[in-house]
Amino acid sequence: MASLLLASASFVSAGCYAAVSSPSNHNPMTTNDIMKFESLKKPVISANGAVLAVEVAPDRGDSHGLVQMLTSSKKFTLDGASKPQVSRDGRFVAFVVKTSLLEKEAASEKERKKLKSGMVLLDTETGKETRFERVKEFKFNESGTHLAVWFEAKEKDKSSKDKSEPESDKKEKKAKVDKFDKGSEFRLIALDSGASQNIANVTRFYFDKLGKHLVLASNNTEANKHQLVLVSLSTNKREVVRQFNNQQIGEVSLSEDGKYIAFTHGDSEQAPYGREYRLSLLDIASGEVKAAPVSKEWKLNRYSELRFSLDSERLFFGRVPQVSQQLALSKILKQEDLFNEKIITDQRELRVWHGDDARIKPNEIEQYKKELKRTYLAVLHLKGNNLVQLADTQVPDVSLQEQSRYVLGSSDIPYRKMITWAGFYRDFYLIDLNTGHKTSILVQQPSNQKPSLSPNERFAVYYQQGDVYLYQISQARRHNLTKGLKVPFADEDHDYPSNAPGYGFGPWLENDAGLLIYDKYDIWQMNTASFEGFKLTAGKGRKQGIQYRVTGLVYDENKPDVLKINQTLLLHGYNERSKGDGYYKAKLGTSGVTTLMEGDYKLTTLARSQDAETIIFSKERYDLFPDLYSAEYLAPQKAKRQTDLDAQKQQFNWSQSELVHWTNGDGQPLDGVLIKPTNYVEGQRYPVLVYFYRFMSDRLNAFPQMKLNHRPNFAWYADNGYAIFLPDIRFEVGYPGASSVQALTSGVQKIIEMGVGDPDAIGIQGHSWGGYQTAFAVTQTHIFKAAVTGAPVSNMTSAYSGIRHGSGLARQFQYETGQSRIGESLFRAPQKYIENSPIFYAERIKTPMMIMFGDKDDAVPWEQGVELYLAMRRAGKDVVFLQYENEPHHLKKYPNKLDYSIRMMEYFDHYLKGKPAPKWLTQGEAYTEYKKAD
């Protein structure tokens, strides 16, 4: 590591900056413009590729839905609509309709809790809109013939309560029905005719995938009426196929061949927390009900979900070792209880942290509700009525797709204690569906390096320590697929103190004949019989610096992607040198790539129709909004643009981005992105805002995020006279602070040498890991004239044993194996923790600094900001600390996001442009308590 220089610029300052020159019809962008700027969210396409639906959302305000017919110019706009769903044939589109922002903001906190979303249904043939209020869930069936609308439970009218009711009558009333058991109104709409029917007290529903049936659980505990209801979707006739007086019906499901209903049921008089359920199967044709096998070791509870295999031969569901009611603590009720040790100590507020606990207490608490809902997967083979337990308390997690013989199981239990300092690991197993037998295939594998099971379950493939291995299940043999290949399969940019991960796998070939695997650039087609492979992309990726990946396949959460032997594939490519994207095609079995389109833009594949060859993608640059395009799967170059939100830019001047190359003090080449101010004048120097994290140059062609949050809005700063610089940072393990400063100072020097940056007006802003680097940088160099640091770690020695409150995990693993990149424990390398901590160099700081933290930060202890503030205050430095109350790691409340954005701009305007300092910056703000709203 080369020594760090306290860089001070030798250029003449431009002094106080005048307003940026603008055309007469243009005013600089404001926060109000950003609030109203619309973006596209959640695009979906009909299965037949005929209809596109998308949410159009401003940064602040109400969304609207956009529905575009892809085969014509016909389109629809729906006010207040978001989160679209489309029927299979595209005839109908349904959106969530949220409460308007004005109604939310004007409501009291109590009133706000009662506000519920609605739904709007659009008929794309007629344009008719049908709106529903207080909808908690809606869903089209798989074939698109029906729509289910499930309403929120009705609010009880407390004002109508009969206060004169005799106490004796009140006592005779049944106990209050648990919220978990309460149902609500359900409406089934036949889309062809518009006919609908209502079912009351529904607690669960399920459509089969063939479009034959709907099954519902209707539970009215107060009336002792619990019904299993079946609706034939071809006739819209419904039938109560099972009824109980005292059995609460829990989960329901249908076999996909239309033969069986599976349902769970348990004693309705038991509280649902400890209610034990039973599983039954109802033969739809005969009406016969058969109970599933039971065991003493495993029970069903209220979280036991049901899922039939697509071939209807197996039913999967969860079980637990025991079911019991929730424990309760003793209460003080009478005089002698005041001196009863057991009752008194029951009132204690204590958590015991034991050194051998698998999880530290905060993490155990954060996981408690998840563990409460955990069930262990079992399978019922329907033909033989054979029940097999797959998961258990030692191997609790099972990945389930459409397998018929094996599933992948995993367990992190042996490593839960070491997560604290070593990160996340799992053991992986093959589990036999017929016997439940578990075969260990990987031990202490990084959790993010999961094996892939072949569709026909003959093989598993996994990455380990630089190579890709194929595991033959029948022979229990392993083959190193990449041993003889002369390229690395480990992440070539990995700069963490841990083993480098791989680049992952592409799809399998049909009949398990092979699979695709990735190195950094190229795609390899591997043969599972010969264990040999070739570069499907012919080495063009590594030669030209293009990272190829398969894209645009039909997504099915229940099925893995399977490719035909000679299939032609669409590839996405990212050019690491130009930072541009492209679409390409390649044919399985043939080495070579054909370019379809490529250029200085960013491409993102967003959706693919299930039954047609239609894809939706976005295309963007810094100066081109990512509008949506539709195209044939293998002809994206002939795409048609379907939205035009780029028109929003017409009211503004818009700058452009450019790629910058330089070399740091160690001779390492680095890239970055420079966004010049709007109306840039060659030869004029400008204030520069440096924003960074790790790799930033891949954002060259990204349209700026038009939001107000914890980041500076690039378009806003550029339109107000700033150049924005986004440098790449490459880290050295053990010296994250120093390597960051090298990249930052050398990059800033490059911007100054280019004649763009004013050396006396360089500002820096970072958040979280970027916030740490910002705080450290100003202790090592004076090149920055103002710094804003959000949620930074300032003292690695105290942060090392801090807690990530969002997950309850200790922070130690971040330093020993993760992002903070020290590579050793605090006890073995205390000097490295000190050398990389800004707080120990506070006296060196000459840069004014603004620190921002939410005081409920769920990732970095907010006391890290307090430590930095107090150190700088004690050293007499220019510092201000913004504490946003009840905010997490990233600001969530819009008033706080707006406030921080305004103060950040004011801060940089003062120190970099010479504008007068706002009052809060010169005098602070006194603590004040305001009158509470009524």
N, C-alpha and C positions, 0 to 999 in steps of 0.2 A: 504494500500500500504506500503510494507516494505521500509525502508530507502535505498537509493542507496549507493553503495560503490564505491569509487574511486579505482578501481581494478588495482593493479600493480603486475606483475608476479614476482615470486621468483625463477624462473628457470634460468639456465645458458644459455646464447644465443649461438647458433651455429655460430654466426658471419657472415662473408662474405661467400656466397654460391657459390660453384663451379657448373659447368654445370652438369645437371642431367646425370647420366650414362645411356647410350643407347646402343643397339646392333650396331654392325658395319655397318649394312645396314640401319640404321635409323638416320635421322636428326630431331631435334625438329620441330614441326609444326610451320608454318609461316603464316603471313597474306595472302600471295599469295595462300597458300593451301586452306585457308578458302574461298577466293574469288572464287575459281574454284570448290569448293565442291557443288555437286548437290543435290537438294531436289525435292520432288514430290508435285505438286500443281494441284488442280481442277480435280480429277479423275471423269470420267463419264462412265456409262455403258449403253449399248443399252437396249431397252425395252425387247428384247427377251433374254437378259442375255448372249449373245454370244461374245460381243466385249467390251473391256476396252480401254479407251483412257485417257491419262494423260499428263500433261506438266512436263517436266524435266528441272528445272531451277537452274543455279548456282547463288551464291550470287551476282556475277558481271559477266556480259557477256550475251550471247544469249541463250535463251531456245531452246529446241527441243521437238517435240512431239513424244510420244511413243504410238503405237497402238498394243495391244496384243489380239490375238484370244483366247478366254477362252476354246474353245473346241479342240484346237490344239496348237502346238508350234509355229505357224506362227506369226510373228510380224513385225512391220515396224517402222522406225525412220524417222522423217521429220525435216529437218533443219529449225531453226528459228521459229518453231511453238509453239503456246501457246493457252490457253483457248479453249479447244476442244468442239465440238458438234458432236453427233452421230445420224445418221438416225435410225428410229425405228427398222428396221431389221438388223442394224449393217453393212450393205453393204458399206455405205459411212461414212467417218469421215471428218469433216471440222475443220480447225484451223485458228486462227488469225496468221498472219505473220507480226511481228513488224519490223520496221526499225532496222538494225543491230546497236549494241552499238557503233561500230567504226564509222559508218556513222553519227550517232547522235553527238558523241564527236568531230568529225572532222569538223562538220558543224558550220557555224556562227549562232548567235542567230536568225537572220532573216531567214536563210535557214532552221533552225531547225523547225520553225513554219510551214513550207510547207511540212515537211515530214509526210507521211500518211502510215498507216498500210495496209497490203494486206491480202490475204487469200489463203489457199491451200486446195484442195479437194482431198481426197484419196479414191480410189476404192479398198476395201480390198480383192476383188476377184482377180483382175488383178495386183494390186500394182501400177497402174497408178496414177501419181500426176498431178493435174491441178492447176496452180497458177494464181491468179488475183491480180492486183495492185490497190491501192487507193480504198479500200473497207471500207465503214463505218459501214455496218451491213450485216449479212448473217443469214439465218435461214432455217432449214428443216421444211417442213410442218408436221403436227401431224402424218400422216400415212407413212411418209418417202418416198413418191414417187417423190417429187420435192424439189428443193433448190432455194431459193431466194437470189440473190446477189445484194446488193444496193451499188452503187458506190458513192464516193465523187464527189462533183461538180467540174467541170473542172476549172483550174486556167485560168484567163483571161490573154492573152498575151498583156501586156501594150506597148511593143515595136512596135506592129503592128498598133497602134492607128494612125489614119490619122490626123496629126497635121494641115493639110491645109484645113480641113473642115470649111466651112463658119460658122460664129457665128450664122447667121439666122437659119441654118439647125440644129445647136445644140439646140437652144431654142425650136424648134418644136418637139424635141425628147421627148418621154414620161419620166415621173419622174422615178428615180431609183427604181428598184424593191427591196422591203425589203428582207433581207436574210431569214426571216421566211417563205416567200412565194415561195422561189426558190426551184425547184426540181432538180433531177439529174438522171442519167441513171440507169435503173433497168434491171436485167437479170433474167429470169426464166428458170431453167434447169430441163428438164424431166430426171430423173436419170436412168430410164430403157433404154432409147434410146440415151441419151446424147444430144438430140436436145434442142436448146435453142432459146429464143426470147427476144428481147430487147424492153423496153418501155421507152420513154424519159420523162424527167421532172416530175418524180415521187416524191411526197411529203409524201405519206402514203401508207401502204399496210397491208393486213390481210389475213391469211389462216383460213378457218374454220377447226374445229377439226375433222370432218369426212373425210377430204381429198377430198371434192367435188369441192371447188371453191377457187379462189384467187381474191380479189378485190383490186384495186389500185386507188389512186387519182393522176392524171397527170395534173399539172398546168403550163401553159406557159402564164404568165401575159402579156409579151411583145407582144405576138401574139393573145391575147384575146381568148385563147383556153384552156378551163378547162373541163377535161373529167373524167368521172367515168368509169373505165374499169373493166370488169369481164372476168376471164379466167376459162373455164371449164377444170379441171385437168384430166378428163378422156379422153378428146379429144385434149387437149392443144390448143383449139380454143379460141381466145379472141374477145370480143365484146365491143364497146363503148355503154354503156347502158344509159348514160346521158351526155349531153354536154351543157356548158354554155359559153357565151361570156364575161360576166362580174361578174361571181360568182366564187370566190375562194373556191375550195372544201377543207374542213378541215379534220376532222377525218372520218375514214371509219371502218365498221365492218360487219360481216356476222352472221346471225343466224345459230346455229349449225345444224338445220334440213335442211339447204340449201334453205330456202324459201325467206329470206329477206336480202337486203342490207340496212344498216343504214348509213347515211352520213350527215355531216354538211356542210353548205355552206353560204358564206357571200359576200358582195359587194367587188369586187377585187380592186376598186378604193379607198377604205378606207384603211388607214394604219392598219396593223394587230393588233397593240396595242389596238385600240379602235373599232375594227370591231365587229359588232354583227352578230352572226351566227343563222341560222335556221336548224332545224332537219327534215330530210325527210326519209321515208322508201320506198324502191323500191321492189315490188313483182317480183321476178326473172322470174316466169313462165309467167305472163301476161305483164310485163313491166310497170305496173301501179305504179305511184309515189304518195304517200300520205304524206302530211305534218303532223308532230306531233302537238298536241295541244300547244298553246302558252299562256303566261300570262303576265300581266303588271308588276308583281312583280319580275319575274325571267327571266333571259336572258341567252343565250349561248355565250361563247367567244372562243378564239382560244385554250384554255386549256380544253375544254369540251370533255373528253374522252368517248368512247362508249364501252359497254360490254353487250352482250346478256347472259342470263342465259343458262345453259347447256340444259335445257328442251325447250328452245326457246320461252318461254311464256312471258318473261319480257326483257326489254332493260333498262339498267342502264346507266346514264350519269350525268355529272356535270353541274350545272347552277350557276349563280351569280346574285346578286340583281341588278346590273347595269353594263353597259359597256360604257366607255368613253375614249376619246383620252388623251394621256399623257399631263400634264400641261407643259407649257413652260414659262420661265422668260423673262421679257423685256430686250432688249439690247440697249445700247447707239449707236445711228446711226447718229444723227445730233447735231448741236451746242446746241440747247435748251434742249436736253436730258441730257446734263451735269449738269443741275440744277433742274431736275425733281426728286422730292423726291421718288416717286414710282419707277421710273426706277433705280435710284441710289441704293435704299435699296433692290431692286431685285438682286443686285450683292453681297449682304451680304453672309457671310459664317457662319451660325448660326444654332445651334440645341438647342431647348428649352427642358430642363428636368423639368417636373412638378412632384410634390410630389404624385399626384394621378394617374400618368401614370400607365396603366396596366403592361407594361414592361418598364424597364429602357432603355434609348436610345440605348446603344450598342446592347442589345438583340433585340430591335425593328428593328434596322438596319440589324442585321444578319438574322432576320426572314422575312425581307421585300420581297425578291424575292420569298420565299416560299409562303408567303401570296398573292403575286401577281398572283401566279399560282393556288391558292386555288379555288376549285369549291365545290359546295354543292350538294350532291348526290340526284338525283331524279330517279324515276322508271316509265317507260311506260308499262302498262299492255296491251299486244298486242291484245288480244281478244276483250276487251271492249274499246280499244283506250283511256284508263283511265290513266291520268298522275298524279302522286303523288310526292310531294316534301318530301323527307325524312330528310335530314340535313337542318339546317338553321344557322343563325348567332349566335344563342345561344347554339345550339348543332351541332357543325360543323363537327364532325368526325364520320364516320360510318365504321364499320368493315363488309366487304361484303364477304360472301362465298355463297354456293349454298342454300340459304334459300328461302322458298316460302311464309312465312307468317310474320316472324319477323327478324329484324337485330338488332345488338347492336350498339348503338350510345354513344358518350361520349363528354364531354366538360371540358376543363381546364380553361375556361374563368373566373369563379368565383375566381380562385386561382392564377391567373397570377401575381398579385402583391405580394402575400405571397411566391411565388417561391423563391424570393430573400433570405428569411431567413428560410423558413420551408420546402423547397423541393417541390416535384411534386405530385399533386393530380388531380383527375378527378371525375366528376359525371357521372354515367353510366345509360343508358336508354334502354328500349326495344322499338323499333319503329315498328309500324304496317305497313307492306308493302302495305296494301289495303287502309289505311286511312291517314297514316303519323302520327297518334297519338303516343305520347311519354309517356311512363310510367317510372317514376323514380324507379330504383331498388337499387342504391347505391349512397351515398352522401359522398363526400370528401374521396374517396378511393385512396390509393397510386397508382400512375400511373402504376407501375410495377406489380400490383396485379389485373390484368384484369379478369373479369368473363369469363366463357366459356358457350356458347349457345349449347344446345344439337342439334344433326343433324335434328331431327324431330320437333324441336322448342317447345317442351313441358316444358323444364326446362332450368334454368341457374344455374350454380354452381359458388360459389365464396368463397374466403378465407377472413376472417376478424378477427383480434385480437385473433389469436390462434385457431380458429375453421373454419371448412368448412361447408358452408350452401348450401342447395338446395332450389331454388326458383321455385315453381309451377306456371307457367305462367297463366293458366286458372283460378286458384283460388287465385292468388296473395298471396300465403302462403309461409312462410319460415320454413325450418326444419334444425335444427343443426344436421348434420350427425355425428359429431365427439364428441359430448358432453359426451357420456357414454364410450368412448374409452379411455383406460388408458395409452395413449402415447401422447407426445406433437406433434402438427402439425406446431408449430412455429419453425423457424430456431434456432436450439439449439446452434449454434456457433455465433449468432448475438451479436456483441459487439459495436454497434453504439447507439447513443442517440436518437433512434426512435423505433417505434413498430417493432417487429421482423416479417419479411415476412414469408409466407408459402413455402412449397416445390413444389407447383404446382400440376397439374392434368395430368393424363394419358388420353388415348382415351376413348370415349363413346362406349357403347355396342349398337348393332343394336336395332331398335325400341325404343330407349331411355330407355331400360330396366335397365340400370345401367351405372356406369363409374368407372374408376380407379383413386384413389388419392394416393399421396405419403406422408409418414412421412420421417424422415431423412434416415431411413434404408429400411423400408418395403413398399410393395404395398398392398393397400386395395381395394377389390372389393365391391362397394356399390350398393345396390338395390334401385331403385327410387320408387318402390311401397311400400316396407316395411320401407324404410329409415334406413335399417340396413346393416351391412357389416361384412366382415371377412378378415383376413390377407391372401391374395392370396399366399404370400411368407411364410406363416406359422410361422411368428415371427423369422425365421432363420436370417433375416437381423440384427435385434437388438441384437440377441443372439451372433452372430459371428462378428458383426461390419461390415457387408456388406451392401452397399447402392445399392439397386436394382432399375433399371429403364427399362421401355420397350424400345426396340431398333429394328431397321431393318425393320420398316414398309414402305410401298410404300408411297412416298411423293407426294401430289398433292396440289398445292397452292390454288386451287379453292374448295377443298373438305376437311372437317375434317376427321381425322382418325376414322373409325367405325369398331368395332370388332364383329365377330360372337359369338353367345352365348357360344359355346364350343370350341372356337378357342385356339390353342396352340401358345404361344407367346415366342419370343426370348427376354431374359433379359440380360442387361449388369450389371455387379456388380463390385463395387469398394470396396476393403477391407480396411477399415480405419486403421486397425492395421498393416497389412503387407504392405500396399500401392500397392498391386497387384490387377489386374483386372481378370475378368472371364466372360464367357458366360454361361447362364443357360436357362432352359425352364420351363414354367409353363402353366397349362391349366386352362382356365377360368372356374369358378364354382367349382374348386378343390383346396384345400389348400395344397401347397407343391411346392418344387423347385427341379429340377433335374440338377445336375452339368454336363455341357458339356465340359468345359475346364476352368482351372484357374491356376494362377501361378504368378511368380515374373516378370511380364511384364505389359505393358499398352496396352489396346485394344481400338481402335477407329473405330466405324462403319461409313463408308464414303459414301456408295451408295447402292441402292437396285434397281433391275430391275423392271419395271412396270408390265410386263406380265409374268415374270418367278420368280422362287424361288431363285434367285442368289443375294448374298450380296458381297460387297467389304469392307474389313476392313484392318487396319494396326495393326501391332504388334511390340512393341519396348521395349527396355531397354536402360539404359544409354550406354551400349556397343552393342546395336543391332539397326541398322537403321530401321525406320518404313516403311519397304517395304509393298507392297500391296498383299493381299491374296483374293482369291475368294472361295466361299463356298456355299453350299445349305443353305437356310435361317435357318433351324433348325439343321444344322450339321456343325457348324464352326470348330469343332475339326478335321474335315476331310478336312480342307482348303488346297488349292494349292497356293504356292507362285508364284506371277506373275511378280515381279520385283526383281532386285538384285543390288540395290544401296548400300547395306551393303558392297559390295566388295571394295568400295572406302576406307574403313578403313584399308585395308591390308597394305597400304604404311606407316601407322602410328602405333606407340604403342598406345594403348587405355586403359584408366583406367576404374575403376568400381565405382559404387556408393553403399553406405551402409546406413542403417537407424540408427540413433542415438537417444537415449532417455535420458532425464535428468529432473531434477526438479529445478524450479527457487526458488528465495529467499522466496517467499510466499507459497512454497510447491506445486505449480501447475505443473503437469507433462507436458512436452513439447517434441515435436519431431523435428527432422531435418535431413538433408541429408549431408553426408560427401563424397566428391569425392577425393580420394587419388591421389597423383601424379602418373604418369606412372612410372614404374620401382620402385615402392615404396619398401623401405627397412624397415622391422620391427625394431623398436627401434630408427630409425633416425627421427629427428625432421625437420619439413618443415615450410616454410612461409605459412600462411593461408590467403586466401581472403574470407571475409564474404560478401555474397550477399543475399539480403532479400527484403521482401515487407510486406506480411502478413503471409498466410499459404504457406509454401514452400515444406513440406514433401511429398505432393502428386506428386512432381516431381522426386521422387526416381527412377522410371522406365522410365522417359522421356529421349529420345535421345537428346543430347545437340543441341540447335539451332545453325546451322553452318552458322552464319552470322556475319558481323561486323556492330555494331550499338551502341546504348547508353549503352549497357550492356557488361560486360566482357564475352568473349567467353570461356566457361568452358573447352572445350577440349584443346584449345590453352594454357590456364593457367596451366592445369594439365600436359600437355606435356612439359611445360617449368618450372617444378619443384614446382608448387604450389598445396597445398591442398585447395579445395573449400568447404566452409561450408554454407549451406542454412538452417537457423533456422526458425521455426515457431514463430510468434509473436502473443500473445493474449493480447488484450488491455483492459484497465479499463477506462470507460467513465470519462472524466474530467482530466485524467492523461495519455494521449497517449504517451508523451515523456518518462515519468518515467517507465511505464509498458514495453515499447519497450527496454529500457536500461536494465531492469531486465532480460528479455529474452535473449538479446544479450550477456551480461556479463556472465550469468550462462551457456549459451551454449558454449561460447568460452572457459570458464574454463573447461567444459567437454572435449573439443577437446584437450586441454593441458594435462588434467589428463589421457587421453587415450594414451599419448606419441606421438601423431602425430604432434601437433602444437608447433612451437617454440614461447614461450611467448614473446620474443622480436621481433617478426616478424609477427604480426597480422595486416592485413589491412582490411578496410571496404569500400564497395562501394554500393551506392543506388541511385535510380533515382526517382524524383517526390516525392511520399509519402515516399519511401525508402530514397530519398535524404534528406528529412526533418529529418527522424529518424537518419540518419548518422550524420548530422550536430548537432543535439541535443545530441547524444550519446557521442561525444568527449568533450562536456562541462561538462559531469557528470562522466566520467571514463577515465583513461589514459591507459587502456589495449590495445588500438589500436595505432599502431606506424605510420600509414598513413591512410588518409581518402580521398576518392574521392566522391563528392556529386554532383549529376546532378539535376538541376532544383529544388532546395529545397526552401520551405518556411523557412525563417529565423526569421521573426518577425510576429507573429500571430496578433499583434495589428494593424499593417498596412495592412497585407494581408486580414484581416477580411472584410474590405470594398473595396478590390480590385476587378478587373474584369477578368473573364475568356474570353479572347479576341476571342477565337474560336467560342464560343456560344453567347458572349455578356452578359452572366449571371453574376450577382454579386456572390461573393464567400461566402457570409454570411451563406448560408444554409449548406455549407460544415462543418462549425464549430458548428453550432447549432444542426444539425440533421445527418450530414454525416461523411465522412471519417476522418476529423480532430478531431472529437469526444470530443469536449469541452462540448457540451450539453446546453450551455447558451449563451446569447448574450454578446458582449464585455462590454456593459454598466452594466450588472448585475453581471458579474464575471470577472472583469478586471485582478484580480490577477492570475486566471487560465491561461489567455492568456499570461501573462508575465512569469509565471512559466514554461510554455511549449515552450517558444521561445528561440532558441539558442543564439540570439543576446545579450540577457541580461546577458549571462554568458561567453561572449567572453574572458574575462580576465582569465578564468579558463583553457582555451584550451592549451594543451601541444602537441597535435597531429598535425603534418603538414597536411594541407588540400589543395586539389585542387577542385575548384568550376567550374562547367560547366553550361552554359546557352546558348540557342539560343535567340537572342535579338528580335525575333518576336514570343516568346513563347505564345501559344494560350490557355494555361491552368493556368500557374503560372506567375504572373508579373515578368519579368526578373530583375526588380529593387530589388527583394528579394535577388538575388545573389549579386547585388551591395551593399546592406545594410550589408550583411554578410562579404563581402570582406573589406569594409571600416571599419567595427567594428574590424575585426582581424588586419587590417593594423594599425589602431589607437592604438590597444593594443600591437603592436609589435610582432604579431604572424607570424608563417611560413605559408604563404598563396599565392596561385597563382589562377588567375581567367581566364578561357577560355571563351571568348565571340565569339560565332559563328554567323556570320552576316546573317541576313535574314533567320534564321532557326526557326522552331516552337518548340513545347514541346519535340518532338522526332526528332532527326536529320534526314533529308531527303536526303541531297546531299551526294553522295558517297565519294567525297574527304574529306568532314568533318567527316563522320563516320570513315573512315580509319585513318584520322589524330588523332581523339580523341582516337581511339583504341590504336594507337601506343604510344601516350603520356601517356595514362593510364598505359600501361605496363611499359614504361620507369620510370614512377613515382613510381610504386610499386617495380620495380626492384631496384631502388636506395634506397628507405627507408626500404625495407624488405629483400633485398638480399645484400645490400652494394655495388651495382654496381656504377660506376662513374655517377654523375648527368649530364644529357644532358645540353647543353649550355642554352637552353630556360628556364630551371629550375633554373639555378644559376644566369643568367643575364637578363632574360625576353627577349622580342622581341620589338624593337623600331617600332613605327608606320611608315609605308612606303606606298607610292602610286606607283603603277606599271603602266607601259604604257598599254593603252587599246588596245585590239586587233582591227585590221582594220575591 
